[in-house]
Amino acid sequence: MIKKIFLLFIVITLVLSCGKKGDPIYEELKTEKSSTKIKVVQ
């Protein structure tokens, strides 16, 4: 009986966890790094 309950718990956990997360979405940082200027001193 305990084995059946344990197996049922594992099956329910697997079914509920599948497909839960979507594709990751990359969000750019709000700070602008392109405004950084590099000066070469000779």
Sine and cosine of phi, psi and omega as CSV:
sin_phi,cos_phi,sin_psi,cos_psi,sin_omega,cos_omega
0.00,0.00,-0.66,0.75,0.00,-1.00
-0.92,0.39,-0.60,0.80,0.02,-1.00
-0.90,0.43,-0.61,0.79,0.01,-1.00
-0.93,0.38,-0.65,0.76,0.02,-1.00
-0.91,0.41,-0.68,0.73,0.01,-1.00
-0.90,0.44,-0.69,0.73,0.03,-1.00
-0.91,0.42,-0.65,0.76,0.04,-1.00
-0.90,0.44,-0.65,0.76,0.03,-1.00
-0.89,0.46,-0.67,0.74,0.01,-1.00
-0.91,0.41,-0.69,0.73,-0.01,-1.00
-0.90,0.44,-0.70,0.72,0.02,-1.00
-0.89,0.45,-0.65,0.76,0.03,-1.00
-0.89,0.46,-0.68,0.73,0.01,-1.00
-0.91,0.41,-0.65,0.76,-0.02,-1.00
-0.92,0.40,-0.67,0.74,-0.04,-1.00
-0.95,0.30,-0.47,0.88,-0.05,-1.00
-1.00,0.08,-0.30,0.95,-0.04,-1.00
-0.96,0.28,0.74,-0.67,0.10,-1.00
0.95,0.31,0.33,0.94,-0.07,-1.00
-0.98,0.21,-0.59,0.80,-0.06,-1.00
-0.98,-0.18,0.62,-0.79,0.05,-1.00
-1.00,-0.02,-0.18,-0.98,0.02,-1.00
-0.93,0.36,0.62,-0.78,0.03,-1.00
-0.93,0.36,0.63,-0.77,-0.01,-1.00
-0.92,-0.39,0.83,-0.56,0.00,-1.00
-0.99,0.11,0.84,-0.55,0.05,-1.00
-0.93,-0.36,0.82,-0.57,-0.01,-1.00
-0.95,0.33,0.46,-0.89,0.03,-1.00
-0.94,0.35,0.51,-0.86,-0.04,-1.00
-0.96,0.29,-0.44,0.90,0.00,-1.00
-0.97,0.25,0.57,-0.82,-0.02,-1.00
-1.00,-0.09,0.92,-0.39,0.03,-1.00
-1.00,0.04,-0.26,0.96,-0.02,-1.00
-0.95,0.31,-0.24,0.97,-0.01,-1.00
-0.99,0.12,-0.06,1.00,0.02,-1.00
-0.96,0.28,0.79,-0.61,0.00,-1.00
-0.92,-0.40,0.65,-0.76,0.01,-1.00
-0.94,-0.34,0.80,-0.60,0.03,-1.00
-0.93,-0.37,0.72,-0.69,0.05,-1.00
-0.98,-0.21,0.86,-0.51,-0.01,-1.00
-0.99,-0.17,0.79,-0.62,-0.01,-1.00
-0.94,-0.33,0.00,0.00,0.00,0.00
